[in-house]
Amino acid sequence: MSNVINVRYKIAVKTTVRGRTYYAELPISLRELHIPRKSWIAEQLHILQAQSEVAALLRHDIDCYLTVIKMLAQNEAGLEMLSLPANKVGRHVLYRLFSLEEQLLHPTDRTDEGKSKVSSSFRKCVIDLAQEQKLKDDEITRRSIGFQSSLTGRAGPRSLISDVTDKSLDPDLAAPISALSHKDAKDLVVKTRERLEYDLVTIQDACVRELETCKAIRERLIALGKTKCSRGMVNLVADMLSAEKYPLKGHQAAVGELSTDMLFAGYQKVIARDGLAKVERPYSPVFWKNKNRLEDFLGAGEKHLVGPGSRIHYLPYRMIAPELVAAFVLLLSYTAWNGHTLQAMGADDVVVKGDWVTLKGYKGKIDSFVTDAHLDIKQPGLKLAIDLILWNRKQLIKLGFLPKNSQLLWCTWSTYYGPIEFQYVGFQDGLKKFQKAYSLPSFSLDQVRPQVMAYESLKGKNPDHVRQLASHKKLSTTGHYLDQILMRSLNSAINLEFQRRMENTVIFRLAEKDSAFEPLVRMKHVDLRLLTPLGDGSSCRNPAEPPDEEFMIGNMCDGNRCHVGEGCENRMVVIDMENLAALIRKRRFYRMNWRRLEAKNSAAFGKFHVPAILFNLGLYDYIKSGSFRHHLVRVEREIENETS
């Protein structure tokens, strides 16, 4: 195209991760995409660039917008629509463009949720920017275009930390909670609660051990710093630390003769004397051949802390990343907050009074404060964690890394040595190392809150307690949240258990006739009481074993006494679509035939049919007035259409 020239746009964008904002520029070239500079989409790119020069735009939205443009430009029909001048683009063209965009997104390897987000973000950007253009149609809105997305992918429910296999546990609890074997619903709830509690306590114990480990090392280093050392030895260590090039062989030999404790004592003397822990220090020390010495100094349960080893020598002055991660995860498990809320907590939001700690949090997503967390200071590791983050803040202010009025609590080392402007953002890597060090299941910070809420909902009987813990305004919000994170796991476990029992019961019955199946039978899961539908909305636990042998005809119950008196003890009501249909058909049968049945045998009608009719009518009215009403009405309408 003649008017395709090398026009490049640069759009300033920003993204925020755990309280820290990152800025970048996203470039796009018209020539590379073969898009004319006088096209309507080029106008939109020009508008975006101008807007971003005033204030950086959200990276996610612009990423999606540019991704779709590049994808459309590679398609003949897409490029044709992108290349149109503004006065040729109206609602009809945008409808076709959005339809093509989704057709091209469908076969990509993005998740359904990802496809939906990309498509939605692109459409929104196009429509918003169209308001600043002179297009063919004056009114360009989502409603006027009339496009309905075919991409409906939504984020699935959060998985719980306990939804993984743990072979170290008792076999009854080793499976993921969505696959736990159980005797009945009560047993499932008990096992699920036990598994949730076990994993939660295991993580909390690991956090406490990490905090105690770092505290013990800190105390050992402080004690070494008080050790008497000769001036010559301290100067020797100082010469090693300040050496800009590889130390002299003589210095290396002299230091090599020092015990690890004496060398580390010298380190502490020099750090204190020369102010090497301060933000403004005379030189940047180098701890030569530090790893071997740290391996010698640290105990068996401490060697995972070797990492960037020199930072361990500063433990008497400030917190290191592993203990920050441990304190953070521990407080998440006690508050049930999300990570962003806890990270937003400042020093003034921590109030210690006697045996209680009150934490105040703010949830930026809904722009409101969350329910205060009132925690018993005697909970394992809580005092350690609170003391640590408050002490670390004071130390960083004292050492010059933070201004005096700073409220930041989650600050530690970074690749840059200087004044701290941002809180710690290395949770992903730090959490993986923590999990590996303590053989914990793999989990993200976002999974801690659902785990706590799921456990609390099964532990207590007051649903409002969970609502307050979650800082939800409505109990229905909490119910929906728990349905996503917990009830689906319980339902999955129930379905899997039924499949286990059905499979093993079938194999057991086959083994009765063919011994070749006997090795395949797992008697634990054989259930000869699997329900048999009665054809009236109820089911029988075991028609082969009625409560009275007189009910038997051959090898099966005659089914005449299911509703007589208080009802047979084998009778159960299971409300599903199949039984709803049976209930409605039985109701229609009695409504049309009760006079004939009474005339044929009035005694049998009174003894057997009347209780069945009363049961049928009562169950029908109960369901019709309950939450299954809409299912009942739909099935009833379908059956009426069948017979009409």
Stockholm file with secondary structure:
# STOCKHOLM 1.0

chainA/1-644         MSNVINVRYKIAVKTTVRGRTYYAELPISLRELHIPRKSWIAEQLHILQAQSEVAALLRHDIDCYLTVIKMLAQNEAGLEMLSLPANKVGRHVLYRLFSLEEQLLHPTDRTDEGKSKVSSSFRKCVIDLAQEQKLKDDEITRRSIGFQSSLTGRAGPRSLISDVTDKSLDPDLAAPISALSHKDAKDLVVKTRERLEYDLVTIQDACVRELETCKAIRERLIALGKTKCSRGMVNLVADMLSAEKYPLKGHQAAVGELSTDMLFAGYQKVIARDGLAKVERPYSPVFWKNKNRLEDFLGAGEKHLVGPGSRIHYLPYRMIAPELVAAFVLLLSYTAWNGHTLQAMGADDVVVKGDWVTLKGYKGKIDSFVTDAHLDIKQPGLKLAIDLILWNRKQLIKLGFLPKNSQLLWCTWSTYYGPIEFQYVGFQDGLKKFQKAYSLPSFSLDQVRPQVMAYESLKGKNPDHVRQLASHKKLSTTGHYLDQILMRSLNSAINLEFQRRMENTVIFRLAEKDSAFEPLVRMKHVDLRLLTPLGDGSSCRNPAEPPDEEFMIGNMCDGNRCHVGEGCENRMVVIDMENLAALIRKRRFYRMNWRRLEAKNSAAFGKFHVPAILFNLGLYDYIKSGSFRHHLVRVEREIENETS
#=GR chainA/1-644 SS CTTCCCCEEEEEEEEEETTEEEEEEEEEEHHHHTCCTTSHHHHHHHHHHHHHHHSCEEHHHHHHHHHHHHHHHTSHHHHHHHTSCGGGCCHHHHHHHHHHHHHHHTTSSSCHHHHHHHHHHHHHHHHHHHTTSCCSSSCCCHHHHTCCCSCCCCCCCCCCTTSSCCTTSCTTTCSCGGGCCCSSHHHHHHHHHHHHHHHHHHHHHHHHHHHHHHHHHHHHHHHHHTSCCCHHHHHHHHHHHHCSSSCCHHHHHHHHTSCHHHHHHHHHHHHHHHTTTSSSCSSCCCCTTHHHHHHHHSCTTTGGGCSSGGGGGGTTTSCCHHHHHHHHHHHHHHHCCCHHHHHHCCGGGEEEETTEEEECCEETTTTEECCCEEEETTSTTHHHHHHHHHHHHHHHHHTTSSCTTCCCCSCCCCSSCSCCCSCCCCHHHHHHHHHHHTTCCCCCGGGHHHHHHHHHHHHCSCHHHHHHHHTCSSHHHHHHHHIIIIIHHHHHHHHHHHHHHHHHHHHHHHHHHCGGGGGGCCGGGCCTTCCEECSSSCEESCTTSCSSGGGEETTEECCSCSSSTTCCTTEECCCSHHHHHHHHHHHHHHHHHHHHHHHHCHHHIIIIIHHHHHHHHHHHHHHHTSTTHHHHHHHHHHHHHHHC
#=GC SS_cons         CTTCCCCEEEEEEEEEETTEEEEEEEEEEHHHHTCCTTSHHHHHHHHHHHHHHHSCEEHHHHHHHHHHHHHHHTSHHHHHHHTSCGGGCCHHHHHHHHHHHHHHHTTSSSCHHHHHHHHHHHHHHHHHHHTTSCCSSSCCCHHHHTCCCSCCCCCCCCCCTTSSCCTTSCTTTCSCGGGCCCSSHHHHHHHHHHHHHHHHHHHHHHHHHHHHHHHHHHHHHHHHHTSCCCHHHHHHHHHHHHCSSSCCHHHHHHHHTSCHHHHHHHHHHHHHHHTTTSSSCSSCCCCTTHHHHHHHHSCTTTGGGCSSGGGGGGTTTSCCHHHHHHHHHHHHHHHCCCHHHHHHCCGGGEEEETTEEEECCEETTTTEECCCEEEETTSTTHHHHHHHHHHHHHHHHHTTSSCTTCCCCSCCCCSSCSCCCSCCCCHHHHHHHHHHHTTCCCCCGGGHHHHHHHHHHHHCSCHHHHHHHHTCSSHHHHHHHHIIIIIHHHHHHHHHHHHHHHHHHHHHHHHHHCGGGGGGCCGGGCCTTCCEECSSSCEESCTTSCSSGGGEETTEECCSCSSSTTCCTTEECCCSHHHHHHHHHHHHHHHHHHHHHHHHCHHHIIIIIHHHHHHHHHHHHHHHTSTTHHHHHHHHHHHHHHHC
//
